[in-house]
Amino acid sequence: MNVRRLIPSTALAGAVALGVVSLSACAGTSDAADKGSGGKLDVVASFYPMQYLAEQIGGGHVAVNTLTKPGVEPHDLELKPKQIGELGEADVILYLKGIQPAVDEAIAQAGVKNTVDAAGLTTLEEHGTEVGHDHEGEEAGHDHGSEAGADPHVWLDPVKYAEVAKGVGSALEKADPAHAADYKKNTDALVKKLGDLDTEFETGLKNTATKTFITTHSAFGYLAERYHLEQEGITGIDPESEPSPARIKELQDIAKKDNVSTVFFETLASDKTAKTLAGDTGLKTDVLDPLEGITDKSKGDDYIEVMQSNLAALKKALGAK
């Protein structure tokens, strides 16, 4: 994830919120039927975590259009005029406010009514570089958790993602009452899958040789907190920048003290910093995917499969017993 665009401190001084925007329930299905989607509900998703929810819950009743195409970093997204125009015609828009300024601005211009703020669907929390420790004044340690006030990566915690899924399901039910029963059934099925995934993580990470993992930046705060782990981010605001010598020294000390074996990097961001640190400390490298997009490099075809790959990587790195 490219945090350069994620956290300009001025732009994200306010709370980061995950939102679900839908047209009013009174629009009903008749409007959707007139939209040229074969009678389906037109859903626009800002990036993959929202797309996955729309597809899983909407099923055959929705036509999903994703603003962020595979391989494009969400924060780099620039919308074309046609995309901005189409936003105003959507029946439902699912987006993560604060991640993509261009999307936030376009949604404001689109004038889509009845916003549902996902801060009411799950609880957003502050996360620094790691969970369980507070290194006050740590130069590279102040990630978006401390700068922006709230960490938006709720989808990396299956429990919180399930809470968001329920809110999305409710929004689809209101936007398309005729198929409410199907949306509820699909929501329940997805929530069960996420519950099973949570159990896999809880069981797989219960007994490990170490609880600490090092990653390019602190995208995994919710995951770490959920499963009693501690994440250490190499860089703070900009994962493409060089970490300070003090931060490298600190990470070397942490790796030695906590028996860290692996430095994780991401699929859509540069692996340069992670590999440099790993080379300097004699550690291995591996991928921990923040699941902002699915590409041919992803270790899995969808959210569940990639999360299971993340679990396998964490179990190996942490020495799961």
Secondary structure, DSSP 4 states (H G I P E B T S, - for coil): --HHHH--TTTT-S---EEEEE--GGGHHHHHHTTTSTT-EEEEESSHHHHHHHHHHHGGGEEEEESS-TTS-GGG----HHHHHHHTT-SEEEEETTT-HHHHHHHHHHT---EEEGGGTS------SSSS---TT-TTT--HHHHTSS---GGGSHHHHHHHHHHHHHHHHHH-GGGHHHHHHHHHHHHHHHHHHHHHHHHHTSSBS--EEEESSS--HHHHHHTT-EEEES-SS-TTSPPPHHHHHHHHHHHHHTT--EEEE-SSS--HHHHHHHHHHT-EEEE----S---TTSSSSSHHHHHHHHHHHHHHHHTB-
